[in-house]
């Protein structure tokens, strides 16, 4: 307000023509001060300034963080077709616009082309001759410059025009400051809400892969970026992409950053990396780097431990990240890392509870059930010896044999319950059977399993890991929602995908109630997202029940 008061005071004692225009100036100041959206405010300032000074064209050049050029250029009077013919907007590094950045003083010219600092207009640019430039200050700092050209009627901008525009520029600085403060507040709120959403989702019991996918998805949304990518340390000492949320995720999943890369060394040391252009930065050595422009690579670090890396790249040619965005994203990564640690601790507690329960069940089976079955067998053996009727003796003998088989099966189950998951073989077939066996406990029955083709030898580790996660998701959905009495699981490693490549297909079908209209689809979306990140697909349709009741989920991915 001090700046506005000072400039308004300078109007005193000027011509009656200027005095008559003061109501128009006050109305323009009121118009500029309305609203809190920054882009709308800038458009309104440019238009109002042009109307106030009777100029054909107006523009606002916003100075970038380096104070060496322009980060944005808002225009009024230039049509979309003219913009297209002109091409790239000025960057402020040269010419008259660049000079005003380094020497932000009011400037009035009868012919801008005659000024020695002018670099001329680009081809197909509308002709511009008269010029008026005024700096805009926001909270004591130069925010940018307000430019007016082509005074209507062919004359040049007057001293009165300069005074009026200076007053408007002072009011514009206040309006821009308010809009920027509002935008910064809204931006912080969005990132805080995103951090809360990640923490809530992770602590809701999602598995590790789904948890990382949530972090990637939220990061992409909050940063308005082309992708959200999570990398974890690999066995070779580098980093591997394990979760992707992107407009085009093809070819991203599974990408490795070698351990000798400067980026990997810096990230694993817990230091962030900010890249202006991934396509041209020599540190970016992966095959996907040319697809992106500005990028933030932030360590997921908690308590001095680096869990992985969150990468948030924008498309080529997109605006770079501001200092505020870098700070907010760094805080989000730290919060996400803490949530991952807490979620991992929660899963450890849940696994411990499950193991303790399995140990109790194993003891009960051994100490109670087997002993009772053994005693029953002894009684039947005694009856068999005393029986004189051949039919009765044969029936009792058969029952004893069945009891022996049952005891052996229970002992096998006890051994499986007491075995740590890490002790089991790691083939895909075994992992599928393990997931099915784990799901059988809450389901109350054993889903069937069928394997087609050499599953263990053909399916790669990355695809296999995601197939197991998809199977877990499908079985979990069946347990929670389907109310099924029968589930069939099929893994087929002999299929051909629509693009002609070899693939693997996972089918999980049940005879339950199916998917109700309007029901939640988050689990199905997770399956589709996981498949698409590998270049595959996921669909669902009628199930095993009579008339197609139930649900059949089909998940496919390249080998």
C-alpha positions in Angstrom: 0.0 0.0 0.0 2.9 2.4 0.6 4.0 1.9 -3.1 0.5 2.6 -4.3 0.2 5.7 -2.0 3.5 7.1 -3.2 2.7 6.7 -6.9 -0.9 8.1 -6.4 0.6 11.1 -4.6 2.7 11.8 -7.7 -0.5 12.4 -9.7 -1.3 15.5 -7.7 -1.0 18.7 -9.6 -1.1 17.1 -13.0 -3.3 18.0 -15.9 -7.1 18.0 -15.9 -7.0 15.3 -18.6 -5.3 13.0 -16.1 -7.6 14.0 -13.3 -10.6 13.1 -15.5 -9.2 9.6 -16.0 -8.8 8.9 -12.3 -12.2 7.3 -12.0 -11.2 4.9 -14.8 -8.0 4.2 -12.9 -9.8 3.5 -9.7 -12.2 1.1 -11.5 -9.2 -0.6 -13.1 -7.5 -1.0 -9.7 -10.7 -2.5 -8.3 -10.8 -5.0 -11.2 -7.2 -6.0 -10.8 -7.6 -6.7 -7.1 -10.6 -9.0 -7.6 -9.9 -12.8 -7.4 -7.1 -15.0 -6.1 -6.2 -17.2 -9.0 -2.7 -16.1 -10.2 -3.1 -16.8 -13.9 -6.5 -15.1 -14.0 -5.1 -12.2 -12.1 -2.2 -11.8 -14.6 -4.6 -12.0 -17.6 -6.8 -9.4 -15.9 -3.8 -7.0 -15.3 -2.7 -7.2 -18.9 -6.1 -6.5 -20.2 -6.9 -3.7 -17.7 -3.5 -2.0 -18.4 -4.2 -2.0 -22.2 -7.6 -0.5 -21.7 -6.3 2.1 -19.3 -3.5 3.3 -21.6 -5.5 2.7 -24.8 -2.9 0.2 -26.1 -3.5 -2.4 -28.7 -1.2 -5.0 -27.0 -0.1 -5.8 -23.5 2.1 -8.4 -21.8 3.6 -9.3 -18.5 7.0 -10.9 -18.4 7.5 -12.9 -15.2 11.2 -13.1 -14.1 12.5 -16.6 -13.3 14.3 -17.7 -10.2 17.7 -17.0 -11.6 16.8 -13.4 -12.2 18.4 -13.8 -15.7 15.3 -14.5 -17.9 11.6 -14.9 -18.0 9.7 -18.0 -16.7 6.4 -17.0 -18.2 5.0 -14.4 -20.6 1.3 -13.5 -20.4 -0.1 -11.5 -23.4 -3.2 -9.6 -24.3 -4.3 -8.6 -27.8 -2.3 -11.3 -29.6 -4.6 -14.0 -31.0 -4.0 -17.8 -30.8 -3.3 -17.9 -34.5 -0.7 -15.1 -34.2 0.9 -16.9 -31.3 1.2 -20.0 -33.4 2.8 -18.1 -36.3 5.3 -16.4 -33.9 6.4 -19.6 -32.3 8.3 -19.7 -29.0 7.6 -16.9 -26.5 10.5 -14.6 -25.5 12.8 -15.9 -22.8 14.1 -12.5 -21.7 17.8 -13.3 -22.3 18.3 -10.7 -24.9 16.8 -7.6 -26.5 14.8 -4.9 -24.8 12.9 -7.3 -22.5 16.2 -8.7 -21.2 17.5 -5.1 -20.6 14.4 -4.3 -18.5 15.1 -7.4 -16.3 18.5 -6.1 -15.4 17.5 -2.4 -15.2 13.8 -2.4 -14.0 12.9 1.2 -14.5 9.9 2.8 -16.3 10.6 3.2 -20.0 8.6 5.1 -22.7 9.7 4.9 -26.3 8.3 6.4 -29.5 9.8 3.6 -31.6 11.1 0.5 -29.8 12.9 -0.6 -33.0 15.2 2.5 -32.8 16.4 1.7 -29.2 19.9 0.3 -29.3 19.0 -2.5 -26.9 16.3 -3.8 -29.2 16.9 -7.2 -30.9 14.0 -6.7 -33.3 10.8 -8.7 -33.7 10.6 -12.3 -34.8 9.2 -13.2 -38.2 5.4 -13.0 -38.6 5.2 -10.9 -35.4 2.5 -8.2 -35.5 4.1 -4.7 -36.0 4.8 -2.9 -32.8 6.3 0.6 -32.6 5.3 2.7 -29.5 6.3 1.2 -26.2 5.7 1.6 -22.5 7.3 -0.6 -19.8 6.8 -0.5 -16.1 8.2 -2.9 -13.4 5.9 -4.8 -11.1 7.1 -5.2 -7.5 5.7 -7.9 -5.2 6.5 -7.7 -1.5 9.6 -5.6 -2.2 11.0 -7.8 -5.1 10.7 -7.3 -8.8 8.2 -9.9 -10.0 8.3 -8.9 -13.6 7.5 -6.1 -16.1 4.3 -4.8 -17.6 4.7 -4.0 -21.3 2.4 -2.0 -23.5 2.8 -1.4 -27.2 1.0 0.3 -30.1 -0.9 3.3 -28.7 -4.2 3.4 -30.6 -4.6 6.4 -32.9 -0.9 6.3 -34.0 0.5 8.6 -31.3 3.0 7.7 -28.6 2.3 6.9 -24.9 2.1 10.1 -22.9 3.5 11.0 -19.5 0.0 10.7 -18.1 -0.2 7.2 -19.5 3.0 6.4 -17.7 1.7 7.7 -14.3 -1.5 5.8 -14.7 0.2 2.6 -15.5 2.6 3.0 -12.6 -0.3 3.3 -10.2 -1.9 0.2 -11.8 1.4 -1.7 -11.6 1.6 -0.9 -7.8 -1.9 -2.3 -7.3 -1.0 -5.3 -9.6 1.9 -6.1 -7.3 -0.5 -6.3 -4.3 -2.9 -8.4 -6.2 -0.2 -10.7 -7.5 1.2 -11.1 -4.0 -2.2 -12.1 -2.6 -2.7 -14.5 -5.5 0.8 -16.1 -5.0 0.2 -16.5 -1.3 -3.2 -18.1 -1.9 -1.7 -20.4 -4.5 1.2 -21.4 -2.2 -1.3 -22.2 0.6 -3.4 -24.3 -1.7 -0.3 -26.1 -3.0 0.9 -26.9 0.5 -2.6 -28.2 1.4 -2.6 -30.5 -1.6 0.8 -32.0 -0.7 -0.2 -32.4 2.9 -3.5 -34.1 1.8 -1.4 -36.3 -0.5 0.9 -37.3 2.4 -2.1 -38.2 4.6 -3.6 -40.3 1.8 -0.3 -42.2 1.3 0.0 -42.8 5.1 -3.6 -44.0 5.4 -3.4 -46.3 2.4 -0.1 -47.9 3.6 -1.3 -48.4 7.1 -4.5 -50.0 5.8 -2.6 -53.2 5.2 -1.6 -53.0 1.5 1.3 -55.3 0.5 4.7 -53.8 -0.4 4.1 -53.6 -4.1 0.8 -51.9 -3.8 2.2 -49.5 -1.2 5.0 -48.4 -3.5 2.4 -48.0 -6.3 0.4 -45.6 -4.1 3.4 -43.5 -3.4 4.2 -43.2 -7.2 0.5 -42.4 -8.0 0.2 -39.7 -5.4 3.5 -38.1 -6.4 2.5 -37.9 -10.1 -0.8 -36.3 -9.2 0.6 -33.8 -6.7 3.5 -32.7 -8.9 1.4 -32.6 -12.1 4.2 -34.6 -13.7 4.4 -37.1 -16.5 5.2 -39.9 -14.2 5.7 -41.0 -10.6 8.4 -43.7 -10.3 9.8 -45.6 -7.3 13.2 -47.3 -7.4 14.6 -49.8 -4.9 18.2 -50.9 -4.4 19.0 -54.0 -6.5 21.4 -56.9 -5.8 24.2 -55.3 -8.0 24.3 -52.1 -5.8 22.3 -49.9 -8.2 18.6 -49.1 -8.4 15.7 -50.8 -10.1 12.3 -49.3 -11.0 9.6 -51.3 -9.1 6.5 -49.1 -9.2 5.3 -46.7 -12.0 2.4 -44.3 -12.3 2.5 -42.7 -15.8 0.4 -41.6 -18.7 2.5 -44.0 -20.8 4.1 -46.7 -18.5 5.4 -48.9 -21.3 9.0 -49.9 -21.0 9.6 -48.2 -17.6 9.1 -51.0 -15.1 12.2 -53.0 -14.4 14.7 -50.3 -15.7 18.0 -50.4 -13.9 20.4 -47.5 -12.9 23.9 -49.0 -12.7 25.8 -48.7 -9.4 28.6 -46.7 -11.0 26.1 -43.9 -12.1 26.7 -40.6 -10.3 23.0 -40.4 -9.8 22.8 -43.8 -8.1 25.7 -42.9 -5.8 24.2 -39.6 -4.8 20.7 -41.1 -4.2 22.0 -44.1 -2.2 23.9 -41.6 0.0 20.6 -39.9 0.8 21.1 -36.8 -1.3 18.4 -35.5 -3.7 19.1 -34.9 -7.4 17.4 -32.2 -9.5 17.7 -32.3 -13.2 16.7 -29.5 -15.6 16.4 -31.8 -18.6 16.7 -35.6 -18.3 17.1 -35.9 -22.1 20.3 -34.0 -22.2 21.8 -34.4 -18.7 24.9 -36.7 -19.0 24.2 -38.2 -15.6 20.9 -39.7 -16.9 22.1 -42.9 -18.5 18.9 -45.0 -18.7 17.0 -45.7 -21.9 13.9 -43.9 -20.7 15.7 -40.7 -19.8 15.2 -39.1 -23.3 11.4 -39.3 -22.8 11.4 -36.7 -20.0 12.5 -33.2 -19.2 12.8 -31.6 -15.7 13.0 -34.2 -13.0 13.3 -34.5 -9.2 14.9 -37.7 -7.8 14.3 -37.8 -4.1 15.7 -40.4 -1.6 13.0 -42.2 0.5 15.0 -41.8 3.7 13.9 -42.4 7.3 16.0 -42.5 10.4 19.2 -42.4 8.3 18.2 -45.4 6.3 17.7 -45.0 2.5 14.8 -47.3 1.5 14.7 -46.3 -2.2 14.1 -43.3 -4.5 11.1 -41.4 -5.7 11.5 -39.9 -9.1 9.0 -37.3 -10.5 9.8 -36.3 -14.1 7.9 -33.9 -16.3 7.6 -34.1 -20.1 10.2 -32.6 -22.4 9.8 -28.9 -22.7 7.7 -28.6 -19.6 8.3 -25.8 -17.0 11.1 -26.6 -14.5 10.2 -27.3 -10.8 10.2 -24.2 -8.6 12.1 -24.0 -5.3 8.7 -24.3 -3.4 7.8 -27.5 -5.4 11.2 -29.0 -4.7 10.8 -28.4 -1.0 7.2 -29.8 -0.9 8.2 -32.9 -2.9 11.2 -33.5 -0.6 8.9 -33.3 2.5 6.4 -35.6 0.8 9.2 -38.2 0.1 10.3 -38.1 3.7 6.7 -38.6 4.9 6.2 -41.4 2.4 9.4 -43.1 3.7 8.3 -42.9 7.3 4.9 -44.3 6.3 6.6 -47.2 4.5 8.7 -48.0 7.6 5.6 -47.9 9.8 3.7 -50.1 7.3 6.5 -52.5 7.1 6.6 -52.7 10.9 2.9 -53.3 11.0 3.2 -56.1 8.4 6.0 -57.7 10.5 3.7 -57.7 13.5 0.9 -59.2 11.5 3.2 -61.8 10.1 4.4 -62.6 13.6 0.8 -63.0 14.8 0.1 -65.3 11.8 3.2 -67.4 12.5 2.3 -67.7 16.2 -1.2 -68.8 15.2 0.2 -71.3 12.8 2.5 -72.7 15.5 -0.5 -73.0 17.8 -2.5 -74.8 15.1 0.4 -77.2 14.4 0.7 -78.0 18.1 -3.0 -78.6 18.4 -3.0 -80.9 15.3 0.0 -82.8 16.7 -1.0 -83.1 20.3 -4.8 -83.5 19.9 -6.0 -84.4 16.5 -3.3 -87.0 15.6 -3.4 -88.6 19.0 -7.2 -89.0 18.8 -6.9 -90.4 15.2 -4.2 -92.7 16.4 -6.3 -93.9 19.3 -9.3 -94.4 17.0 -7.1 -96.4 14.7 -6.0 -98.7 17.5 -9.6 -99.3 18.5 -10.4 -100.2 14.9 -7.4 -102.5 14.7 -8.7 -104.3 17.8 -12.1 -104.6 16.3 -10.6 -105.9 13.0 -8.8 -108.7 14.8 -11.9 -109.7 16.7 -14.3 -109.6 13.7 -15.3 -112.9 12.2 -17.4 -111.5 9.3 -15.1 -111.0 6.2 -17.1 -107.9 5.0 -16.8 -106.2 8.4 -13.1 -107.0 8.6 -12.5 -105.6 5.1 -14.4 -102.4 5.9 -12.6 -101.9 9.2 -9.3 -102.5 7.4 -10.1 -99.9 4.8 -11.1 -97.4 7.5 -7.7 -98.0 9.2 -5.9 -97.4 5.9 -7.8 -94.1 5.4 -6.9 -93.0 8.9 -3.2 -93.7 8.2 -3.4 -91.6 5.1 -5.2 -88.8 7.0 -2.5 -88.9 9.7 0.2 -88.6 7.0 -1.6 -85.6 5.4 -2.0 -83.9 8.8 1.7 -84.4 9.5 2.6 -82.9 6.1 0.3 -79.9 6.9 2.0 -79.5 10.3 5.4 -79.5 8.6 4.2 -76.8 6.2 2.8 -74.7 9.0 6.1 -74.9 10.9 8.2 -74.0 7.8 9.2 -70.4 7.3 8.2 -68.9 3.9 11.9 -68.2 3.3 12.7 -71.9 3.5 10.4 -72.9 0.7 11.7 -73.2 -2.9 11.3 -70.0 -4.9 10.0 -71.3 -8.2 6.9 -69.6 -9.6 4.8 -72.8 -9.4 5.7 -73.2 -5.7 5.0 -69.5 -5.0 1.6 -69.8 -6.6 0.8 -72.9 -4.5 2.0 -71.1 -1.4 -0.3 -68.2 -2.1 -3.2 -70.5 -2.7 -2.5 -72.4 0.5 -2.3 -69.2 2.5 -5.6 -68.1 1.1 -7.3 -71.4 1.9 -7.3 -70.6 5.6 -9.5 -67.5 5.5 -11.5 -68.9 2.6 -12.3 -72.2 4.4 -11.6 -74.3 1.4 -8.7 -75.0 -1.0 -8.8 -73.3 -4.4 -7.7 -75.6 -7.3 -4.6 -74.9 -9.3 -3.6 -75.8 -12.8 -0.4 -75.0 -14.6 0.1 -75.0 -18.4 3.6 -75.0 -19.9 7.0 -74.7 -18.3 6.0 -72.0 -15.8 9.2 -72.0 -13.7 11.6 -71.8 -16.7 9.7 -69.4 -19.0 8.3 -66.7 -16.8 10.9 -64.0 -15.8 11.5 -62.8 -12.3 9.9 -59.3 -12.8 6.8 -60.8 -14.4 6.6 -63.6 -11.9 6.8 -61.2 -9.0 4.0 -59.1 -10.4 1.9 -62.3 -11.2 2.2 -63.4 -7.6 1.1 -59.9 -6.4 -1.9 -60.0 -8.9 -2.8 -63.5 -7.6 -2.7 -62.3 -4.0 -4.9 -59.3 -4.9 -7.4 -61.5 -6.8 -7.7 -64.1 -4.0 -8.0 -61.3 -1.4 -10.9 -59.8 -3.4 -12.6 -63.2 -3.6 -12.3 -63.7 0.1 -13.5 -60.3 1.1 -16.3 -59.8 -1.5 -17.2 -62.9 -3.5 -18.8 -65.3 -0.9 -17.6 -68.1 -3.2 -17.6 -71.8 -2.6 -15.2 -72.7 -5.4 -12.2 -70.9 -6.9 -10.0 -72.1 -9.8 -6.6 -70.7 -10.5 -4.9 -71.3 -13.9 -1.4 -70.1 -14.9 -0.7 -70.5 -18.6 2.9 -69.8 -19.8 2.1 -70.7 -23.5 0.0 -67.8 -24.6 0.6 -65.2 -27.3 -0.2 -61.6 -26.5 -2.1 -59.3 -29.0 1.2 -57.8 -30.1 2.5 -61.2 -31.1 4.9 -61.6 -28.2 5.0 -64.6 -25.8 3.2 -64.1 -22.5 1.8 -65.6 -19.4 -1.9 -65.6 -18.4 -3.2 -65.8 -14.8 -6.9 -66.7 -14.5 -8.7 -66.6 -11.1 -12.4 -67.6 -11.4 -15.0 -68.1 -8.7 -18.7 -68.9 -8.3 -19.5 -66.1 -5.9 -22.0 -63.2 -6.1 -20.0 -61.3 -8.8 -19.2 -57.6 -8.9 -22.2 -55.5 -7.8 -23.1 -52.4 -9.9 -21.5 -49.3 -8.5 -19.2 -51.4 -6.2 -15.6 -50.4 -5.6 -13.1 -51.2 -8.3 -9.9 -50.3 -6.5 -8.6 -53.9 -6.5 -9.4 -54.4 -10.2 -7.6 -51.0 -11.0 -4.5 -52.2 -9.1 -4.5 -55.4 -11.2 -4.8 -53.4 -14.4 -2.2 -50.9 -13.4 0.3 -53.7 -12.6 -0.3 -55.4 -15.9 -0.1 -52.2 -18.0 3.2 -51.3 -16.4 4.7 -54.5 -17.9 3.0 -54.0 -21.3 0.1 -56.4 -20.5 -3.6 -56.1 -19.6 -6.1 -57.2 -17.0 -9.9 -57.9 -17.6 -12.8 -59.5 -15.8 -15.9 -61.2 -16.8 -18.5 -64.0 -15.9 -17.4 -66.6 -13.3 -17.8 -70.3 -12.7 -21.3 -70.3 -11.2 -24.6 -71.3 -12.9 -25.4 -68.9 -15.7 -22.0 -67.2 -15.4 -22.4 -66.0 -11.9 -19.3 -65.1 -10.0 -16.2 -63.4 -11.4 -13.3 -64.4 -13.6 -10.2 -62.2 -13.6 -7.8 -62.6 -16.5 -4.3 -61.0 -16.0 -1.7 -61.1 -18.8 1.9 -59.9 -19.2 4.9 -60.6 -21.4 7.2 -63.3 -20.2 
